[in-house]
Amino acid sequence: MKNSQVIFCTYFDKGFLLKGLALHASLVKYNPKAKLWILAFDKYTENILKKMRLKGVTVVPLRDFEDKELLAVKPSRHPIEYYWTCTPTWILYIMKQRPDVKYVTYLDADLYFYSNLDKGVSEIGDKSLLVVEHRFPAGREGMERTSGRFNVAFNVFKNDKVGKTCLERWRKQCLDWCSWKPEGGKLGDQMYLNEWPKLYSKNLVISKNLGVDAAPWNISQYKITNNDSSVFINKDELVCYHFHQLQILGPNHYSRVLGYTLPKEAVKQIYESYEKELDLQYTRIKKVDGSFSITPTKQDWGMLLRHRLAKYFGPVYWRIKSLFK
């Protein structure tokens, strides 16, 4: 797929700045001409990004993006809920600003690429929508009831009638309700996707590539190998990994996951390189703003403690939980 045909987009605030910069670095590493639009959720992030003049990046300040409908629901929502509320509107915003672009690909800021992303994007073929399943392993299928069948992290939308109709419907749903607490078959912006296979059956592609949006909740069921510096998930080359739950507690100090067991090969082949990238991005920010620091909160330290406990008791937790389905 030609670079002129697709725009990648993401959003983040200061708390996700390091991860967002790591995402960009991996994106341009494998596709130097890639275009990434970033919605800056706070002034600090906006200023840092503009000072860094990142290759292929378009920075959009929150004030230029928000409309009256978003502003109307903003006061009643937790920041993360508001960010999720913005997801479909952000993609639509880019389509309106760039009507010439053929595809817009949404990326979570905690994704990181390990190979050419075209293998993920081109899977859409001649359809209008591409989604990725959570692919929960045996014993955890019940998580679909609270997290949904699909993960909003790597999604491709064609700038056509079907793509925009889907996004407009999704936008209205998120404006009406977008809570981090599961309720009535809904969760944030994510579980609305459950109905898409039925609504858009002729225009939807469900990714078959295990290397797209691999994540801590599904990685334990796969064989991870390295061949000529390429990481493989079973027989699929790893395109991007979703570093869900990874907490940055300080330079070179991370809490990887909570409640999941990571295979040793996942740590060696996937996590260690990402953590090195985060350290590099920390150094880059310090050169732009010497006062930048990472100050762990009590919640962060609590996460670290839970991570240590989960490392030993996580498998037991899931066995016990499965008994009460």
C-alpha positions, -999 to +999 in steps of 0.1 A: +000+000+000+014+034-010+023+059+017+001+085+000-029+063+005-028+059+043-025+082+074-017+067+108-031+083+139-029+081+176-034+103+207-018+106+241-010+130+270+021+135+290+017+103+308+020+083+276+045+106+259+074+081+261+052+054+247+039+077+219+075+086+209+085+050+209+055+042+187+066+069+162+102+057+162+092+021+154+068+033+127+093+053+107+120+027+113+101+002+091+083+028+069+104+060+067+078+078+047+049+070+070+026+099+081+015+100+117-011+124+131-010+129+168-038+144+189-021+161+219-043+158+249-024+184+269-004+216+263+029+200+275+026+172+250+017+196+222+048+218+230+073+190+233+061+174+201+063+207+182+098+213+195+110+178+185+099+182+149+094+145+144+096+131+109+063+127+092+043+139+122+013+163+122+005+175+157-031+186+164-038+205+196-069+194+216-084+229+212-084+226+174-100+192+175-128+194+201-163+202+189-194+212+209-207+176+213-174+165+228-172+195+251-207+188+263-198+154+277-162+161+288-170+174+323-189+142+332-162+118+322-129+106+336-099+115+314-095+080+301-132+078+293-130+111+275-100+099+255-119+068+244-149+090+236-127+109+211-115+078+192-140+077+163-142+115+161-104+117+158-104+094+128-133+113+112-115+146+118-085+133+098-108+122+070-124+156+069-091+174+069-076+151+043-105+140+020-078+128-005-065+101+018-077+066+011-072+050+045-068+061+081-053+036+106-058+041+143-030+030+166-030+029+204+000+048+217+014+018+235+019-002+203+054-008+190+063-021+156+088-049+149+085-052+112+069-035+081+034-025+091+021-029+055+016-066+063-011-055+088-027-026+068-028-043+034-049-071+049-079-049+045-078-056+007-108-040-011-129-038+021-137-008+042-129-019+078-103-040+095-104-051+131-084-074+153-097-099+178-084-101+214-077-138+207-080-148+243-065-182+250-083-213+262-096-207+297-099-170+293-126-169+266-150-155+292-130-122+292-149-114+260-180-107+281-163-077+298-136-067+273-153-075+240-144-097+210-122-070+194-095-047+206-094-011+197-057-007+191-050-014+154-079-005+132-081+004+096-109+025+081-114+033+044-124+068+036-155+058+018-193+057+025-191+025+046-161+036+066-176+070+074-210+056+082-194+031+107-174+059+123-204+083+126-224+056+143-195+047+166-190+084+174-227+088+184-225+057+206-194+069+224-209+104+229-240+087+245-220+063+267-183+056+272-174+043+306-144+023+318-169+002+339-185-026+319-223-022+317-250-038+297-226-054+272-206-021+268-171-011+278-156+023+268-153+026+230-144-010+226-174-033+229-194-014+203-173-032+178-190-065+187-218-057+163-197-048+134-194-083+118-232-083+116-237-047+105-208-046+079-205-083+070-196-076+033-172-048+041-153-060+072-120-079+075-110-096+107-073-099+108-058-134+106-023-123+112-012-133+147+016-108+145-008-078+144-017-065+179-001-094+198-005-086+235+001-099+270-034-113+272-028-137+243+010-141+239+013-171+263-005-194+239+020-189+210+054-201+201+078-171+199+110-175+178+136-153+162+148-157+127+174-134+112+165-107+137+127-110+130+104-121+157+077-147+148+044-155+166+039-191+155+044-187+118+035-150+115+061-123+117+055-099+145+042-067+131+032-049+163+029-057+200+005-040+224+022-031+257-010-031+276-004-024+314+033-016+311+040+010+337+070+033+335+082+038+371+114+057+362+143+055+338+150+018+332+124+008+358+093-009+345+064-029+357+054-051+328+020-067+334-006-075+360-024-108+361-007-123+330+023-147+328+048-137+302+069-164+284+106-159+288+109-155+251+084-127+251+105-108+276+137-115+257+125-110+221+098-083+227+099-065+260+136-059+264+139-040+231+109-019+239+122-009+273+155+001+256+135+023+232+117+039+261+150+047+278+162+063+245+131+084+243+135+095+279+170+108+270+156+125+239+130+144+259+155+154+285+175+171+258+144+192+249+132+198+284+158+192+312+131+194+338+112+164+325+110+136+350+090+105+358+076+105+393+058+073+402+026+078+421+014+056+450-008+039+424+023+031+403+040+015+432+009-004+440+009-016+405+045-028+409+036-047+441+007-063+423+029-072+394+053-090+417+025-109+434+009-117+400+041-132+388+037-159+413+000-160+420-014-150+386-019-185+372-036-196+404-059-165+402-071-174+367-077-211+377-098-199+406-117-174+385-125-200+359-144-220+385-169-192+390-178-185+354 
